[in-house]
Every structure is written in structure tokens, then in C-alpha cells.
Amino acid sequence: MVKKSLSTPTTDFYFQGSFTYQFSALMNIPLLDLKPQLNELRDELATALLEAMDSTRYIMGPEVESLENEVAQYCTVAHGIGVSSGTDALLATLMALDIGHGDYVVTTPFSFFATMGVILRVGATPLFADIDPVTFNCDATQVEAVLAENRDKPIKAIIVVHLFGQCADMHHFRQLGARHNIDVIEDAAQAIGAEFPDTANGTTTWYKAGSLGDAGCFSFFPSKNLGAMGDGGMVVCREESLAHRLRLMRNHGAHPKYFHSLIGGNFRLDAMQAALLRVKFKHLEKWHAMRRQNAQVYNDLFTEAGTELPVITPQAIYQRCDNSATHNYHIYNQYVIRVERRDALRQHLRNNSVASEIYYPLGLHQQQCISHLNTATMPLPHTEKAADGSLALPIYPGLSRTMQEYVVEKIREFYR
Ligand SMILES: Cc1ncc(COP(=O)(O)O)c(C=O)c1O
């Protein structure tokens, strides 16, 4: 362990004399380290796993049901339906909403592949609307324009992605859904616990991601703020009829057993994963707070580094101030900066043992698997700019201030 304060580190200092080994060992900074979380909860997690094992209820059962109720309550909605992944949450939702061949779904071109993949898998066609250049989220005005341009097509839904852990403008999307009579599906895979303010009659209420659309889809992929030890996901919704169809969909459309009223799939959440997730769920708010704290440290360090550094830090759009504090509703599943000469910077960080990631190097409209749709040359300038210049830095709970100082110092060094 380093025993000295490194609040104003210099490159020379890092590699001097007897400090060399200690620092190189410490300053190997991964994009995500789950060990601090695991160390904190090891005993609790092991107990939960053993109990789930001894119960011999491996498919569905009380752990899955309890997690569903807890997540639904957290999101203040009536229903939670545990499923096998975030991808399957989206897929089951499209299937439950009867979206398929010949239908169209409007979405963002700047997301993980699953957002578009599920549209294609049910036989529907994606229509892309450009993103907001500040938040990287779906831009409701662009979506509105796409809806207007494609009036002649059977558009069934909008999939809104709350990218990197910050809500998109759900107020506007709900209005669009109501006006055009189409479903609004929230891809909240990266955003469990993020909040959005909605003001009615002068009163502002804060809503959790996933609770404002017709359905909200979460991923419990290990790198998410609430991550399983494998795959998992959940759909939340308010309407009983949709929840009923989703429960059927995740289990081959069967009820009772062996009587299939719908063609579904095996999209069930494992009981073992549910048991682990219930332990972790109790710590979620604390982990959100730690990520917010890390984001603030980066913001401050980049501000100190000065305006000549070509780095744009992420903006938390939704904040609430009361007398004593500012509350930030971004959950920072990723801390994504925009930079110049991104690929060279990434290589420089890699050379200094700092991991980073590009979310996402290519817009969905340019993916080879949809070349038949001829979307690659669509004018989506904000998406293309984001794909060329964005870089995610480590932000996980347990990342130390010293590590963050090192990351920022290495970025400064690159642009010097
Ligand atoms: C925006 C988005 N949608 C969907 C998914 C799919 O989730 P999963 O990996 O659990 O299938 C992810 C996962 O990374 C995602 O980031």
C-alpha cells in the first residue's frame, strides 16, 4: 500500500526509486473491480447461496418472487417479472406487446447491440433517431421527427435507452407515446435506480427509471450497478394484463403447465441469482452514492486540470437542490468523457495500466448485420461524433481517489 498522500502527483514521482514497484502494483487500474464488493459481502452471499442450494427450489420459487416484489416496490410499480437477462427482458416485452413481422420500432443508434437486436429478432424493423449530444441519450425531438416522417408505417413502439445510468427525457417520450398511440419501452439496463423529475400542477415528483414507460427493462449483468454472478434481468410494469403476458412469455407461454396459450421462451431468472441479487440489492443505494462521489472527484480533478485539456466531462442533467445539499440522480453505471484523439489516448492509458472502454465504437445503424436496411449512411451526426470521441473511465465503488488522480494525471500527460 502507498503510505504517502499523492494529491499532486507528477509522472516522475510515480516511477522514482523504491516507489516504483509499489506504485506500478497499485496503479494497475481496471475498468471494473468487483472484489471490494465481494469482500464486503462474502459471508452474506455465501449464506444466501447455501440456503438457495439447500432449498432445492432452483427454478422460480420464493427467491425470485421476493426479488420481483422488492424491485417493483423500489420502482413504485405493481409488477416485477424476473427474466434471464436484460436482452430477454426487452425481447419478452416486445413479444408480450405482440410486436413482430412488418412492425417498426423507433430507437437510438447509440446503445448496446441488444436494444436493436431484439427488434430484429421479433421480425420488426428499427427506425433510428439521433441522440442528444450532451447526454448521449435518445433525443425526443429527433424521435418526434422520425415519427412524423414515417406516418405511413406501422410503428408500434419506442425503445428509450437511459444510457450510462442517466434517464432520458421521459416526460417528452410519454407524451409522444400517448399522442401516437404507441408503447414506450424503457431500456433501463444501465439505469436501475436513476431518477427522472416529472412536474404536474406545480409539484415535482421523482420517478425511478423503468417506472414511467409501459415497461421498464433491467439487466443484472455483473458490470451493472446491481449485478448478478452471471446473467439476469427484470421487467417492471404497472399494468396487470402486460405483467400476465410477460409471466407467460418467460415460461414458454404456458399456464397451466403444458398448456401453451402463447409462443414464449425460456426467459426465467435463476433462483440462485435471485438469492444473490437480494443480498446485493440492500447495498445498491450506497453503491450509487459511491459512484456519484467518484464522478464528483473526476469532475473536480478535470476542472483543476484546466480548460486547455480537451476533455468534456459527463453532465448530470437531473439534480435537486434543497437547503443543505444537491442530489444527483445519475447512477453512473459508466463515466464517459468526450475527448480528442480518443484512440491514441486510450493506448496511452493502456500503456500506463489504466483500463478504459469505448461505448460504443460504431452506431447501431452501421452494423454489418443490418446492411440490407441501408441505414449506414443515414445522417446521424451526434451518434457518429459520440462513437468517435467517447471514452469510459473506471468509476466502480472502491476506486480510490489516488487511482482517480493517477487516471487524470495520465490524461493530462497525454495532452501536454
Ligand atoms: C443498454 C443495454 N440494453 C440491453 C442490454 C442487455 O443486457 P444483458 O447483457 O443483461 O442481456 C445491455 C447490457 O449491457 C445494455 O447496456
PDBQT file of the ligand as one rigid body, heavy atoms in Angstrom, charges set to zero:
ROOT
HETATM    1  C1  LIG A 501     -28.452  -0.528 -22.935  1.00  0.00    +0.000 C 
HETATM    2  C2  LIG A 501     -28.439  -2.017 -22.783  1.00  0.00    +0.000 A 
HETATM    3  N1  LIG A 501     -29.501  -2.722 -23.196  1.00  0.00    +0.000 NA
HETATM    4  C3  LIG A 501     -29.552  -4.046 -23.056  1.00  0.00    +0.000 A 
HETATM    5  C4  LIG A 501     -28.516  -4.752 -22.501  1.00  0.00    +0.000 A 
HETATM    6  C5  LIG A 501     -28.586  -6.225 -22.416  1.00  0.00    +0.000 C 
HETATM    7  O1  LIG A 501     -28.471  -6.727 -21.127  1.00  0.00    +0.000 OA
HETATM    8  P1  LIG A 501     -27.878  -8.183 -20.852  1.00  0.00    +0.000 P 
HETATM    9  O2  LIG A 501     -26.427  -8.152 -21.089  1.00  0.00    +0.000 OA
HETATM   10  O3  LIG A 501     -28.233  -8.461 -19.432  1.00  0.00    +0.000 OA
HETATM   11  O4  LIG A 501     -28.571  -9.118 -21.778  1.00  0.00    +0.000 OA
HETATM   12  C6  LIG A 501     -27.386  -4.069 -22.049  1.00  0.00    +0.000 A 
HETATM   13  C7  LIG A 501     -26.261  -4.793 -21.444  1.00  0.00    +0.000 C 
HETATM   14  O5  LIG A 501     -25.143  -4.376 -21.417  1.00  0.00    +0.000 OA
HETATM   15  C8  LIG A 501     -27.338  -2.662 -22.205  1.00  0.00    +0.000 A 
HETATM   16  O6  LIG A 501     -26.280  -1.957 -21.796  1.00  0.00    +0.000 OA
ENDROOT
TORSDOF 0
